[in-house]
Amino acid sequence: MSKTILITGSTDGIGLMTAELLLGLGHHVLLHGRNQSKLEQVRRKLLAVSGAEKIDTYSADLSNLAEVAALAASVLASHNKLDVVVNNAGVFKSANAKTAEGLDLRFVVNTIAPYLLTQRLLPLLNSSGRVINLSSAAQSPVEPKALKGEISLSDDFNAYAQSKLALTMWSRQLALSLRSGSVNDKSLATHAGPAIIAVNPGSMLGTKMVKEGFGVAGGDVRKGADILLRAALSDEFASATGLYFDNDSGDFSHPHADALDELKSQEIVELIEKILTRSGV
C-alpha cells in the first residue's frame, strides 16, 4: 500500500536518495528544500528516474521558525493524512551561526524546527504513523543557555552534538507523552500517536555536511538512505517508539544517558516550548 511521506532536506544527500528509493517503491513523497528552483529541478529529475506520476514540493528555510510553521500549515492544508515524517534536514556549520532571533543555527535547524514541525503535523499522523528523527553518534550534554541563545558555542562540533542530543531527548519525551500503558526497556509499543524514533543514519557518510564540515569524502550515502527506508516502512520499527537506532552498530542502542533521563528531557522540551512562545509561532 502506498504511503505518504514527508522528508525534510530532501534535495541532496541522504534525504534525496531516500526519496528516490521510496518513489521507486510507489510511495507518495513530499519533498522539502530551502530553494524553490532547486526543488523543482530535483522534482523533475525524480519524476524521470522513478516513473512516479506526482511529487509534491514544499519550500521553507528551517532556520526561520515562522517558515517552519508556514510549512506545516501548507502540508496540513494539502493532505488529510501523513504516514511518515522524516526530519532529515540538518546543519553542522555556517558562516553565520546565529539566526535573526539570536539563536544558534544548529539548535534551530536540528532541534527546534523538527520539534515544531512534528507537533503541528501530529493531527495527520495516527497510531500507525512514524516520525523518524535523524540523530547522530555525536551527542553532548546540552547547555540550556546555549539552547536559549544566551551564550554562543564557538566549536561547531560541540554545537552540532548538543543539538543532536537535544533532538534525541525530545524524541523520547514525545514518545512517552503520546504512549499509554507501561514503559519497558524494549519498546513503548502501546501509544496513542505515531511512533517517534531517533536514528543515527551512520557516521561520516558522504553528505554535503560531512564534506564541508570535515573536508573528507565520507562513506556511501546509500547506507543512511537504506536505514531510513527501513525505519519508515519495515515492521521492525513499528513498535520502536521512543527508541534510538544506531546504524553504526546496526541495531537499537542506548543514546547518551541524558536522553534516558526523563527529568532532563522534560526540561529541554519546556525550553523549546518557551522559545517557540517567545518567537510567536
Contacts in CASP RR format, 6 or more apart in sequence:
PFRMAT RR
TARGET T0000
AUTHOR 0000-0000-0000
METHOD contacts of the structure
MODEL  1
MSKTILITGSTDGIGLMTAELLLGLGHHVLLHGRNQSKLEQVRRKLLAVS
GAEKIDTYSADLSNLAEVAALAASVLASHNKLDVVVNNAGVFKSANAKTA
EGLDLRFVVNTIAPYLLTQRLLPLLNSSGRVINLSSAAQSPVEPKALKGE
ISLSDDFNAYAQSKLALTMWSRQLALSLRSGSVNDKSLATHAGPAIIAVN
PGSMLGTKMVKEGFGVAGGDVRKGADILLRAALSDEFASATGLYFDNDSG
DFSHPHADALDELKSQEIVELIEKILTRSGV
2 26 0 8 1.000
2 27 0 8 1.000
2 28 0 8 1.000
3 27 0 8 1.000
3 28 0 8 1.000
3 83 0 8 1.000
3 84 0 8 1.000
3 232 0 8 1.000
3 233 0 8 1.000
4 27 0 8 1.000
4 28 0 8 1.000
4 30 0 8 1.000
4 79 0 8 1.000
4 81 0 8 1.000
4 82 0 8 1.000
4 83 0 8 1.000
4 84 0 8 1.000
5 22 0 8 1.000
5 27 0 8 1.000
5 28 0 8 1.000
5 29 0 8 1.000
5 30 0 8 1.000
5 82 0 8 1.000
5 83 0 8 1.000
5 84 0 8 1.000
5 85 0 8 1.000
5 86 0 8 1.000
5 232 0 8 1.000
6 29 0 8 1.000
6 30 0 8 1.000
6 32 0 8 1.000
6 58 0 8 1.000
6 75 0 8 1.000
6 82 0 8 1.000
6 84 0 8 1.000
6 85 0 8 1.000
6 86 0 8 1.000
6 121 0 8 1.000
7 15 0 8 1.000
7 18 0 8 1.000
7 19 0 8 1.000
7 22 0 8 1.000
7 29 0 8 1.000
7 30 0 8 1.000
7 31 0 8 1.000
7 32 0 8 1.000
7 86 0 8 1.000
7 88 0 8 1.000
8 32 0 8 1.000
8 33 0 8 1.000
8 62 0 8 1.000
8 86 0 8 1.000
8 87 0 8 1.000
8 88 0 8 1.000
8 89 0 8 1.000
8 114 0 8 1.000
8 117 0 8 1.000
9 15 0 8 1.000
9 32 0 8 1.000
9 33 0 8 1.000
9 88 0 8 1.000
9 89 0 8 1.000
9 90 0 8 1.000
10 16 0 8 1.000
10 18 0 8 1.000
10 19 0 8 1.000
10 29 0 8 1.000
10 31 0 8 1.000
10 32 0 8 1.000
10 33 0 8 1.000
10 42 0 8 1.000
10 88 0 8 1.000
11 31 0 8 1.000
11 33 0 8 1.000
11 35 0 8 1.000
11 38 0 8 1.000
11 39 0 8 1.000
11 42 0 8 1.000
12 207 0 8 1.000
12 208 0 8 1.000
13 206 0 8 1.000
13 207 0 8 1.000
13 208 0 8 1.000
13 221 0 8 1.000
14 88 0 8 1.000
14 134 0 8 1.000
14 201 0 8 1.000
14 205 0 8 1.000
14 207 0 8 1.000
14 221 0 8 1.000
14 224 0 8 1.000
14 225 0 8 1.000
14 228 0 8 1.000
15 86 0 8 1.000
15 88 0 8 1.000
15 225 0 8 1.000
15 228 0 8 1.000
16 42 0 8 1.000
17 221 0 8 1.000
17 222 0 8 1.000
17 224 0 8 1.000
17 225 0 8 1.000
18 86 0 8 1.000
18 88 0 8 1.000
18 224 0 8 1.000
18 225 0 8 1.000
18 228 0 8 1.000
18 229 0 8 1.000
18 232 0 8 1.000
19 29 0 8 1.000
19 31 0 8 1.000
19 46 0 8 1.000
20 46 0 8 1.000
20 49 0 8 1.000
20 50 0 8 1.000
20 225 0 8 1.000
21 225 0 8 1.000
21 226 0 8 1.000
21 229 0 8 1.000
22 29 0 8 1.000
22 229 0 8 1.000
22 232 0 8 1.000
23 29 0 8 1.000
23 46 0 8 1.000
23 49 0 8 1.000
23 50 0 8 1.000
23 51 0 8 1.000
23 52 0 8 1.000
23 55 0 8 1.000
24 50 0 8 1.000
24 51 0 8 1.000
24 52 0 8 1.000
25 233 0 8 1.000
26 50 0 8 1.000
26 52 0 8 1.000
28 54 0 8 1.000
28 55 0 8 1.000
28 56 0 8 1.000
29 46 0 8 1.000
29 52 0 8 1.000
29 55 0 8 1.000
29 56 0 8 1.000
30 55 0 8 1.000
30 56 0 8 1.000
30 57 0 8 1.000
30 58 0 8 1.000
30 75 0 8 1.000
30 79 0 8 1.000
31 39 0 8 1.000
31 42 0 8 1.000
31 43 0 8 1.000
31 46 0 8 1.000
31 55 0 8 1.000
31 56 0 8 1.000
31 57 0 8 1.000
31 58 0 8 1.000
32 39 0 8 1.000
32 57 0 8 1.000
32 58 0 8 1.000
32 59 0 8 1.000
32 60 0 8 1.000
32 71 0 8 1.000
32 89 0 8 1.000
33 39 0 8 1.000
33 57 0 8 1.000
33 58 0 8 1.000
33 59 0 8 1.000
33 60 0 8 1.000
33 89 0 8 1.000
34 59 0 8 1.000
34 60 0 8 1.000
34 61 0 8 1.000
34 62 0 8 1.000
35 59 0 8 1.000
36 57 0 8 1.000
36 59 0 8 1.000
39 57 0 8 1.000
39 58 0 8 1.000
39 59 0 8 1.000
40 57 0 8 1.000
43 55 0 8 1.000
43 57 0 8 1.000
46 52 0 8 1.000
46 55 0 8 1.000
47 55 0 8 1.000
56 78 0 8 1.000
58 71 0 8 1.000
58 74 0 8 1.000
58 75 0 8 1.000
60 67 0 8 1.000
60 68 0 8 1.000
60 70 0 8 1.000
60 71 0 8 1.000
61 67 0 8 1.000
62 68 0 8 1.000
62 89 0 8 1.000
62 90 0 8 1.000
62 108 0 8 1.000
62 109 0 8 1.000
62 113 0 8 1.000
63 91 0 8 1.000
63 99 0 8 1.000
63 105 0 8 1.000
63 108 0 8 1.000
63 109 0 8 1.000
63 113 0 8 1.000
64 99 0 8 1.000
64 100 0 8 1.000
65 101 0 8 1.000
65 108 0 8 1.000
65 112 0 8 1.000
65 113 0 8 1.000
65 116 0 8 1.000
65 276 0 8 1.000
65 279 0 8 1.000
65 280 0 8 1.000
65 281 0 8 1.000
66 279 0 8 1.000
66 281 0 8 1.000
68 113 0 8 1.000
68 116 0 8 1.000
68 117 0 8 1.000
68 281 0 8 1.000
69 116 0 8 1.000
69 120 0 8 1.000
69 281 0 8 1.000
71 117 0 8 1.000
72 116 0 8 1.000
72 117 0 8 1.000
72 120 0 8 1.000
72 121 0 8 1.000
73 120 0 8 1.000
75 82 0 8 1.000
75 121 0 8 1.000
75 124 0 8 1.000
76 120 0 8 1.000
76 121 0 8 1.000
76 123 0 8 1.000
76 124 0 8 1.000
79 124 0 8 1.000
80 124 0 8 1.000
81 124 0 8 1.000
81 126 0 8 1.000
82 121 0 8 1.000
82 124 0 8 1.000
82 125 0 8 1.000
82 129 0 8 1.000
83 125 0 8 1.000
83 128 0 8 1.000
83 129 0 8 1.000
83 130 0 8 1.000
84 129 0 8 1.000
84 130 0 8 1.000
84 131 0 8 1.000
84 132 0 8 1.000
84 232 0 8 1.000
84 233 0 8 1.000
85 117 0 8 1.000
85 118 0 8 1.000
85 121 0 8 1.000
85 125 0 8 1.000
85 130 0 8 1.000
85 131 0 8 1.000
85 132 0 8 1.000
85 194 0 8 1.000
86 132 0 8 1.000
86 134 0 8 1.000
86 228 0 8 1.000
86 232 0 8 1.000
87 114 0 8 1.000
87 117 0 8 1.000
87 118 0 8 1.000
87 131 0 8 1.000
87 132 0 8 1.000
87 133 0 8 1.000
87 134 0 8 1.000
87 167 0 8 1.000
88 132 0 8 1.000
88 134 0 8 1.000
88 228 0 8 1.000
89 109 0 8 1.000
89 113 0 8 1.000
89 114 0 8 1.000
90 109 0 8 1.000
90 110 0 8 1.000
90 134 0 8 1.000
90 209 0 8 1.000
91 105 0 8 1.000
91 106 0 8 1.000
91 109 0 8 1.000
91 110 0 8 1.000
91 160 0 8 1.000
91 209 0 8 1.000
92 106 0 8 1.000
92 156 0 8 1.000
92 157 0 8 1.000
92 160 0 8 1.000
92 209 0 8 1.000
92 210 0 8 1.000
92 212 0 8 1.000
92 213 0 8 1.000
93 156 0 8 1.000
93 160 0 8 1.000
93 212 0 8 1.000
93 213 0 8 1.000
94 105 0 8 1.000
96 105 0 8 1.000
97 104 0 8 1.000
97 105 0 8 1.000
97 106 0 8 1.000
97 152 0 8 1.000
97 153 0 8 1.000
97 156 0 8 1.000
97 159 0 8 1.000
98 104 0 8 1.000
98 105 0 8 1.000
98 152 0 8 1.000
99 105 0 8 1.000
99 108 0 8 1.000
101 108 0 8 1.000
101 279 0 8 1.000
102 149 0 8 1.000
103 112 0 8 1.000
103 148 0 8 1.000
103 149 0 8 1.000
103 275 0 8 1.000
104 146 0 8 1.000
104 147 0 8 1.000
104 149 0 8 1.000
104 152 0 8 1.000
104 153 0 8 1.000
104 159 0 8 1.000
104 163 0 8 1.000
106 153 0 8 1.000
106 156 0 8 1.000
106 159 0 8 1.000
106 160 0 8 1.000
106 162 0 8 1.000
106 163 0 8 1.000
107 146 0 8 1.000
107 147 0 8 1.000
107 149 0 8 1.000
107 159 0 8 1.000
107 162 0 8 1.000
107 163 0 8 1.000
107 166 0 8 1.000
109 163 0 8 1.000
110 160 0 8 1.000
110 163 0 8 1.000
110 164 0 8 1.000
110 166 0 8 1.000
110 167 0 8 1.000
111 147 0 8 1.000
111 163 0 8 1.000
111 164 0 8 1.000
111 166 0 8 1.000
111 167 0 8 1.000
111 170 0 8 1.000
111 272 0 8 1.000
112 272 0 8 1.000
112 275 0 8 1.000
112 276 0 8 1.000
114 133 0 8 1.000
114 167 0 8 1.000
115 167 0 8 1.000
115 170 0 8 1.000
115 269 0 8 1.000
115 272 0 8 1.000
116 276 0 8 1.000
116 281 0 8 1.000
118 131 0 8 1.000
118 133 0 8 1.000
118 174 0 8 1.000
118 196 0 8 1.000
122 193 0 8 1.000
122 194 0 8 1.000
125 131 0 8 1.000
125 193 0 8 1.000
125 194 0 8 1.000
126 193 0 8 1.000
126 194 0 8 1.000
127 191 0 8 1.000
127 192 0 8 1.000
127 193 0 8 1.000
127 194 0 8 1.000
128 194 0 8 1.000
128 238 0 8 1.000
129 193 0 8 1.000
129 194 0 8 1.000
129 195 0 8 1.000
130 194 0 8 1.000
130 195 0 8 1.000
130 196 0 8 1.000
130 197 0 8 1.000
130 231 0 8 1.000
130 232 0 8 1.000
130 237 0 8 1.000
130 238 0 8 1.000
131 171 0 8 1.000
131 174 0 8 1.000
131 194 0 8 1.000
131 195 0 8 1.000
131 196 0 8 1.000
131 197 0 8 1.000
132 197 0 8 1.000
132 199 0 8 1.000
132 228 0 8 1.000
132 231 0 8 1.000
132 232 0 8 1.000
133 167 0 8 1.000
133 168 0 8 1.000
133 171 0 8 1.000
133 196 0 8 1.000
133 197 0 8 1.000
133 198 0 8 1.000
133 199 0 8 1.000
134 167 0 8 1.000
134 198 0 8 1.000
134 199 0 8 1.000
134 200 0 8 1.000
134 201 0 8 1.000
134 228 0 8 1.000
135 164 0 8 1.000
135 167 0 8 1.000
135 168 0 8 1.000
135 171 0 8 1.000
135 198 0 8 1.000
135 199 0 8 1.000
135 200 0 8 1.000
135 244 0 8 1.000
135 255 0 8 1.000
136 160 0 8 1.000
136 161 0 8 1.000
136 164 0 8 1.000
136 200 0 8 1.000
136 203 0 8 1.000
137 200 0 8 1.000
137 202 0 8 1.000
137 203 0 8 1.000
137 246 0 8 1.000
137 248 0 8 1.000
138 157 0 8 1.000
138 160 0 8 1.000
138 161 0 8 1.000
138 164 0 8 1.000
138 203 0 8 1.000
139 161 0 8 1.000
139 164 0 8 1.000
139 165 0 8 1.000
139 168 0 8 1.000
139 255 0 8 1.000
139 256 0 8 1.000
139 258 0 8 1.000
139 259 0 8 1.000
140 158 0 8 1.000
140 161 0 8 1.000
140 162 0 8 1.000
140 165 0 8 1.000
140 256 0 8 1.000
141 162 0 8 1.000
141 165 0 8 1.000
141 256 0 8 1.000
141 258 0 8 1.000
142 162 0 8 1.000
142 165 0 8 1.000
142 166 0 8 1.000
142 169 0 8 1.000
142 258 0 8 1.000
142 268 0 8 1.000
143 151 0 8 1.000
143 153 0 8 1.000
143 162 0 8 1.000
144 267 0 8 1.000
144 268 0 8 1.000
144 271 0 8 1.000
145 151 0 8 1.000
146 152 0 8 1.000
146 153 0 8 1.000
146 159 0 8 1.000
146 162 0 8 1.000
147 162 0 8 1.000
147 166 0 8 1.000
147 268 0 8 1.000
147 271 0 8 1.000
147 272 0 8 1.000
147 275 0 8 1.000
148 271 0 8 1.000
148 274 0 8 1.000
148 275 0 8 1.000
153 159 0 8 1.000
153 162 0 8 1.000
156 213 0 8 1.000
165 255 0 8 1.000
165 256 0 8 1.000
165 258 0 8 1.000
165 259 0 8 1.000
166 268 0 8 1.000
166 272 0 8 1.000
167 198 0 8 1.000
168 198 0 8 1.000
168 244 0 8 1.000
168 255 0 8 1.000
168 256 0 8 1.000
168 259 0 8 1.000
169 258 0 8 1.000
169 259 0 8 1.000
169 264 0 8 1.000
169 265 0 8 1.000
169 268 0 8 1.000
169 269 0 8 1.000
170 265 0 8 1.000
170 268 0 8 1.000
170 269 0 8 1.000
170 272 0 8 1.000
171 196 0 8 1.000
171 197 0 8 1.000
171 198 0 8 1.000
171 242 0 8 1.000
171 244 0 8 1.000
171 259 0 8 1.000
172 196 0 8 1.000
172 198 0 8 1.000
172 242 0 8 1.000
172 243 0 8 1.000
172 244 0 8 1.000
172 255 0 8 1.000
172 259 0 8 1.000
172 260 0 8 1.000
172 265 0 8 1.000
173 262 0 8 1.000
173 265 0 8 1.000
173 266 0 8 1.000
173 268 0 8 1.000
173 269 0 8 1.000
174 196 0 8 1.000
174 269 0 8 1.000
175 188 0 8 1.000
175 191 0 8 1.000
175 195 0 8 1.000
175 196 0 8 1.000
175 241 0 8 1.000
175 242 0 8 1.000
176 183 0 8 1.000
176 188 0 8 1.000
176 242 0 8 1.000
176 262 0 8 1.000
178 191 0 8 1.000
178 192 0 8 1.000
178 193 0 8 1.000
178 194 0 8 1.000
178 196 0 8 1.000
178 241 0 8 1.000
179 188 0 8 1.000
179 190 0 8 1.000
179 191 0 8 1.000
179 192 0 8 1.000
179 193 0 8 1.000
179 241 0 8 1.000
180 190 0 8 1.000
180 191 0 8 1.000
180 192 0 8 1.000
181 190 0 8 1.000
187 239 0 8 1.000
187 240 0 8 1.000
187 241 0 8 1.000
187 243 0 8 1.000
188 241 0 8 1.000
188 242 0 8 1.000
188 243 0 8 1.000
189 239 0 8 1.000
189 241 0 8 1.000
191 241 0 8 1.000
194 241 0 8 1.000
195 237 0 8 1.000
195 238 0 8 1.000
195 239 0 8 1.000
195 240 0 8 1.000
195 241 0 8 1.000
195 242 0 8 1.000
196 241 0 8 1.000
196 242 0 8 1.000
197 231 0 8 1.000
197 237 0 8 1.000
197 240 0 8 1.000
197 241 0 8 1.000
197 242 0 8 1.000
197 243 0 8 1.000
197 244 0 8 1.000
197 245 0 8 1.000
198 242 0 8 1.000
198 243 0 8 1.000
198 244 0 8 1.000
198 245 0 8 1.000
198 255 0 8 1.000
198 259 0 8 1.000
199 227 0 8 1.000
199 228 0 8 1.000
199 231 0 8 1.000
199 244 0 8 1.000
199 245 0 8 1.000
199 247 0 8 1.000
200 244 0 8 1.000
200 245 0 8 1.000
200 246 0 8 1.000
200 247 0 8 1.000
200 248 0 8 1.000
201 223 0 8 1.000
201 224 0 8 1.000
201 225 0 8 1.000
201 227 0 8 1.000
201 228 0 8 1.000
201 247 0 8 1.000
202 223 0 8 1.000
202 224 0 8 1.000
202 227 0 8 1.000
202 247 0 8 1.000
202 248 0 8 1.000
203 248 0 8 1.000
204 210 0 8 1.000
204 214 0 8 1.000
204 216 0 8 1.000
204 218 0 8 1.000
204 219 0 8 1.000
205 218 0 8 1.000
205 219 0 8 1.000
205 220 0 8 1.000
205 221 0 8 1.000
205 223 0 8 1.000
205 224 0 8 1.000
206 217 0 8 1.000
206 218 0 8 1.000
206 219 0 8 1.000
206 220 0 8 1.000
206 221 0 8 1.000
207 221 0 8 1.000
210 216 0 8 1.000
210 218 0 8 1.000
211 217 0 8 1.000
211 218 0 8 1.000
223 247 0 8 1.000
224 247 0 8 1.000
227 245 0 8 1.000
227 247 0 8 1.000
227 250 0 8 1.000
230 236 0 8 1.000
230 237 0 8 1.000
231 237 0 8 1.000
231 245 0 8 1.000
237 245 0 8 1.000
240 252 0 8 1.000
243 252 0 8 1.000
244 252 0 8 1.000
244 253 0 8 1.000
244 254 0 8 1.000
244 255 0 8 1.000
244 259 0 8 1.000
245 251 0 8 1.000
245 252 0 8 1.000
245 253 0 8 1.000
246 252 0 8 1.000
246 253 0 8 1.000
254 260 0 8 1.000
258 264 0 8 1.000
258 265 0 8 1.000
259 265 0 8 1.000
END
